[in-house]
Structures are given as structure tokens and as C-alpha cells.
Amino acid sequence: MRVFFNDVQQFMLNGSYEDDFEPFLHLHCSGGITLAGHSQGAAMAEILASCANHGDTLSIPELKREGKVINAGAQLKTRFQVNSIYTAGSPGTARVSIKNPLSTSGVFQGERIFIQDWMYMDPVPPSVSEFDFWHPTMQAMRLYKSNETAVHAEIIPSATAWKPPMLFPTLHSLAILDVKLHLEYCAWLVALG
């Protein structure tokens, strides 16, 4: 969604990206970096990864809020590459699945983790699917419980472009939307072992 891009845009257009963040990564992380995030931070990590991997410079348009320019656009250096992304509870971020331009397959290394089972579902990953937003091309892990205590994981291959199901596609498939689940990824991963 535009709001996620606007957050990345604001991050990149504020002076600390150009003065501190990018030069540090260029100098100290020549082998590439791993980005990680949860929820909105995960969406930002996915967008930043795609931007960084498009080349050594990037043209960022001006940032407007309520019709007023709050940050002028700029040509920025992106002299680092993102090797992998690990996200939890990320909403879809683009109208087409974001691909890794540095990979011939377009796949980002890493994993996108979400919770969905027959009874409960984190509402954030599918929250924008009704507006046709997709997740990036990368492996995903669906966490689910088969009973009250046992947590399991299902791997969704990276070759699968994934658009989450709509929140309420049919009455038959209703799950309880549990915002608390959105905050419990660490507990589910620990339970998984």
C-alpha cells in the first residue's frame, strides 16, 4: 500500500539515511545484509530490499502529505544489497509480488512467517488482500495449532507467488480474527522448538 512506501520514502529522504545509514552499510556490509521486521516494519523491510537491490542509485520522489511537500525528492545511493528478508505478520505490500532483481528466479532468500489455522488467524497478513496486494516472492512459513498446545509449521515454497485469502471469503471459512496473535509470533516460534 502507498502508506508503506511513504514510510520507506520518509526514512530514505530524512538526512540520516544519506548521512549515516547507507554509508555505514556500504563501508561495513559489502557482503550484503539481512532485513527483518514485524507488521509495518516487515512491510518496510520488503520494500527497502527491493529498492536497495535495484542498483547503486535510486530516484525517490518527493513526499507529500495533504498536498504539501514535506520532503523533496532525491537521487540516493544504495550501495548495499539485501541478501535475505525475515518477516512476521506482514501485510501484502504491492500490486504485483515484489521480486529480488539480483536473483535470476526473482526470489528473496529468507522467510515470511504468518499464523493461520482452522480456528484463528492473524488479521494483518490478509488485511489488504481485498485491495489486490501481494506478498513478495519468497518462502513462507504458516504457523498453526493442531490442538491447544502443539504448534506446527507448513512451508510454502518460494516459487509460489502468494496473495493471502480475503478476510471473509465465505461464511464457511470464517476464522476468528485474533489481534493478540499478531503480537505472539515469538511465543509460537518458541513453542515450535
Kinemage of the C-alpha trace (Angstrom):
@kinemage 1
@onewidth
@group {chain A} dominant
@subgroup {mainchain}
@vectorlist {calphas} color= white
{ca met a 1} P 0.000 0.000 0.000
{ca arg a 2} L 1.057 3.560 -0.517
{ca val a 3} L 1.330 4.118 3.243
{ca phe a 4} L 4.134 1.526 3.487
{ca phe a 5} L 6.001 3.065 0.561
{ca asn a 6} L 5.533 6.502 2.160
{ca asp a 7} L 7.179 5.215 5.336
{ca val a 8} L 10.178 3.908 3.379
{ca gln a 9} L 10.243 7.146 1.402
{ca gln a 10} L 10.291 9.216 4.609
{ca phe a 11} L 13.063 7.025 6.060
{ca met a 12} L 15.198 7.367 2.929
{ca leu a 13} L 14.600 11.103 2.462
{ca asn a 14} L 15.455 12.122 6.006
{ca gly a 15} L 19.084 13.119 6.389
{ca ser a 16} L 20.171 10.145 8.492
{ca tyr a 17} L 19.733 7.628 5.644
{ca glu a 18} L 22.113 9.502 3.339
{ca asp a 19} L 24.474 10.709 6.083
{ca asp a 20} L 24.709 7.620 8.296
{ca phe a 21} L 22.726 4.514 7.304
{ca glu a 22} L 23.751 3.994 3.671
{ca pro a 23} L 27.452 4.961 4.112
{ca phe a 24} L 27.751 2.605 7.111
{ca leu a 25} L 26.253 -0.325 5.201
{ca his a 26} L 28.404 0.424 2.155
{ca leu a 27} L 31.567 0.522 4.265
{ca his a 28} L 30.920 -2.351 6.672
{ca cys a 29} L 28.479 -4.717 4.915
{ca ser a 30} L 29.921 -5.317 1.476
{ca gly a 31} L 28.751 -8.953 1.593
{ca gly a 32} L 25.121 -7.899 1.930
{ca ile a 33} L 22.642 -7.519 4.761
{ca thr a 34} L 19.600 -9.256 6.187
{ca leu a 35} L 16.483 -7.219 6.917
{ca ala a 36} L 13.899 -8.268 9.493
{ca gly a 37} L 10.641 -6.770 10.670
{ca his a 38} L 7.247 -7.355 12.180
{ca ser a 39} L 3.962 -5.955 10.837
{ca gln a 40} L 4.526 -2.482 9.385
{ca gly a 41} L 8.278 -2.877 9.912
{ca ala a 42} L 8.110 -6.075 7.862
{ca ala a 43} L 6.350 -4.261 5.022
{ca met a 44} L 9.029 -1.570 5.103
{ca ala a 45} L 11.807 -4.216 5.057
{ca glu a 46} L 10.309 -5.841 1.944
{ca ile a 47} L 10.045 -2.533 0.070
{ca leu a 48} L 13.515 -1.357 1.142
{ca ala a 49} L 15.007 -4.685 -0.012
{ca ser a 50} L 13.542 -4.273 -3.466
{ca cys a 51} L 14.707 -0.642 -3.679
{ca ala a 52} L 18.238 -1.450 -2.480
{ca asn a 53} L 18.674 -4.321 -4.919
{ca his a 54} L 17.779 -2.254 -7.998
{ca gly a 55} L 21.233 -0.675 -8.328
{ca asp a 56} L 23.660 1.812 -6.793
{ca thr a 57} L 21.335 4.822 -7.087
{ca leu a 58} L 17.646 5.236 -6.620
{ca ser a 59} L 15.349 8.099 -7.527
{ca ile a 60} L 12.951 8.773 -4.648
{ca pro a 61} L 10.013 11.072 -5.481
{ca glu a 62} L 9.044 13.941 -3.220
{ca leu a 63} L 6.935 13.034 -0.218
{ca lys a 64} L 3.626 14.863 0.099
{ca arg a 65} L 1.086 14.883 2.901
{ca glu a 66} L -2.272 16.547 2.397
{ca gly a 67} L -0.991 18.122 -0.813
{ca lys a 68} L 2.053 19.734 0.850
{ca val a 69} L 5.632 18.695 0.083
{ca ile a 70} L 7.241 17.601 3.348
{ca asn a 71} L 10.412 16.088 1.847
{ca ala a 72} L 11.881 16.967 -1.532
{ca gly a 73} L 12.662 14.002 -3.765
{ca ala a 74} L 16.279 12.968 -4.255
{ca gln a 75} L 18.700 10.700 -6.072
{ca leu a 76} L 20.085 8.478 -3.314
{ca lys a 77} L 22.879 5.965 -3.184
{ca thr a 78} L 22.020 2.344 -2.462
{ca arg a 79} L 25.499 0.844 -2.448
{ca phe a 80} L 24.478 -2.181 -0.410
{ca gln a 81} L 22.466 -5.252 -1.242
{ca val a 82} L 19.890 -7.191 0.707
{ca asn a 83} L 20.663 -10.914 0.744
{ca ser a 84} L 17.663 -12.036 2.777
{ca ile a 85} L 14.485 -10.867 4.498
{ca tyr a 86} L 12.785 -12.344 7.571
{ca thr a 87} L 9.332 -11.017 8.377
{ca ala a 88} L 6.457 -11.853 10.697
{ca gly a 89} L 2.879 -10.678 10.331
{ca ser a 90} L 3.480 -8.590 7.229
{ca pro a 91} L 0.612 -7.262 5.134
{ca gly a 92} L 0.838 -7.505 1.352
{ca thr a 93} L 2.943 -4.625 0.046
{ca ala a 94} L 2.496 -4.344 -3.725
{ca arg a 95} L 0.018 -4.862 -6.586
{ca val a 96} L 2.422 -7.437 -8.022
{ca ser a 97} L 4.656 -9.685 -5.977
{ca ile a 98} L 7.906 -7.841 -5.168
{ca lys a 99} L 10.814 -9.734 -6.696
{ca asn a 100} L 14.534 -9.708 -5.989
{ca pro a 101} L 16.162 -8.080 -9.040
{ca leu a 102} L 19.532 -9.627 -8.084
{ca ser a 103} L 18.190 -13.177 -8.343
{ca thr a 104} L 17.521 -14.829 -11.704
{ca ser a 105} L 14.466 -16.508 -10.156
{ca gly a 106} L 13.303 -13.259 -8.531
{ca val a 107} L 13.184 -14.989 -5.153
{ca phe a 108} L 14.350 -13.293 -1.956
{ca gln a 109} L 16.159 -15.562 0.477
{ca gly a 110} L 14.650 -15.663 3.958
{ca glu a 111} L 11.166 -16.339 5.220
{ca arg a 112} L 7.817 -14.671 5.730
{ca ile a 113} L 6.010 -16.033 8.791
{ca phe a 114} L 2.283 -15.845 9.452
{ca ile a 115} L -0.280 -17.506 11.738
{ca gln a 116} L -3.384 -19.125 10.282
{ca asp a 117} L -5.225 -22.267 11.275
{ca trp a 118} L -8.765 -23.626 11.236
{ca met a 119} L -9.812 -21.502 14.207
{ca tyr a 120} L -7.576 -18.434 14.478
{ca met a 121} L -5.947 -16.096 12.010
{ca asp a 122} L -3.660 -13.084 12.397
{ca pro a 123} L -5.681 -10.356 10.642
{ca val a 124} L -2.695 -8.332 9.381
{ca pro a 125} L -1.250 -10.559 6.584
{ca pro a 126} L -4.565 -10.695 4.666
{ca ser a 127} L -5.678 -7.173 5.669
{ca val a 128} L -5.043 -5.613 2.257
{ca ser a 129} L -5.688 -8.654 0.046
{ca glu a 130} L -9.130 -7.301 -0.868
{ca phe a 131} L -7.290 -4.369 -2.488
{ca asp a 132} L -5.190 -6.852 -4.520
{ca phe a 133} L -1.895 -6.501 -2.630
{ca trp a 134} L 0.534 -9.427 -2.793
{ca his a 135} L 3.434 -10.635 -0.675
{ca pro a 136} L 6.994 -10.751 -2.045
{ca thr a 137} L 8.392 -13.756 -3.860
{ca met a 138} L 9.990 -15.668 -1.001
{ca gln a 139} L 9.463 -18.758 1.095
{ca ala a 140} L 6.732 -18.521 3.710
{ca met a 141} L 6.034 -20.410 6.910
{ca arg a 142} L 2.459 -20.800 8.106
{ca leu a 143} L 2.265 -21.470 11.834
{ca tyr a 144} L -0.786 -23.302 13.089
{ca lys a 145} L -2.003 -25.282 16.074
{ca ser a 146} L -3.490 -28.740 15.727
{ca asn a 147} L -4.743 -28.616 19.314
{ca glu a 148} L -4.420 -26.267 22.279
{ca thr a 149} L -0.663 -26.721 22.746
{ca ala a 150} L 1.047 -28.211 19.690
{ca val a 151} L 2.382 -25.650 17.201
{ca his a 152} L 3.225 -26.822 13.680
{ca ala a 153} L 4.754 -25.196 10.610
{ca glu a 154} L 3.897 -25.569 6.942
{ca ile a 155} L 6.432 -24.337 4.401
{ca ile a 156} L 5.055 -22.568 1.328
{ca pro a 157} L 7.702 -22.732 -1.423
{ca ser a 158} L 9.276 -19.541 -2.715
{ca ala a 159} L 8.226 -20.344 -6.258
{ca thr a 160} L 4.639 -19.689 -5.203
{ca ala a 161} L 3.531 -16.077 -5.573
{ca trp a 162} L 1.196 -15.639 -2.635
{ca lys a 163} L -1.785 -13.430 -2.170
{ca pro a 164} L -3.383 -14.104 1.204
{ca pro a 165} L -7.009 -15.148 1.326
{ca met a 166} L -9.556 -12.431 1.891
{ca leu a 167} L -10.569 -11.946 5.490
{ca phe a 168} L -14.089 -13.253 4.889
{ca pro a 169} L -14.182 -15.069 1.530
{ca thr a 170} L -17.128 -17.258 2.535
{ca leu a 171} L -19.134 -17.809 5.666
{ca his a 172} L -17.978 -21.450 5.687
{ca ser a 173} L -14.300 -20.496 6.115
{ca leu a 174} L -14.629 -17.875 8.819
{ca ala a 175} L -11.819 -17.931 11.348
{ca ile a 176} L -11.639 -15.871 14.492
{ca leu a 177} L -9.521 -12.830 13.751
{ca asp a 178} L -7.254 -12.510 16.734
{ca val a 179} L -5.204 -9.317 17.029
{ca lys a 180} L -3.470 -10.830 20.050
{ca leu a 181} L -1.990 -13.430 17.676
{ca his a 182} L -0.350 -10.608 15.761
{ca leu a 183} L 1.763 -9.935 18.844
{ca glu a 184} L 2.527 -13.575 19.696
{ca tyr a 185} L 4.892 -14.660 16.898
{ca cys a 186} L 7.834 -15.186 19.241
{ca ala a 187} L 5.809 -17.399 21.576
{ca trp a 188} L 4.599 -19.551 18.639
{ca leu a 189} L 8.139 -19.903 17.260
{ca val a 190} L 9.469 -20.927 20.696
{ca ala a 191} L 6.660 -23.494 21.007
{ca leu a 192} L 7.627 -24.842 17.588
{ca gly a 193} L 11.048 -25.604 19.033
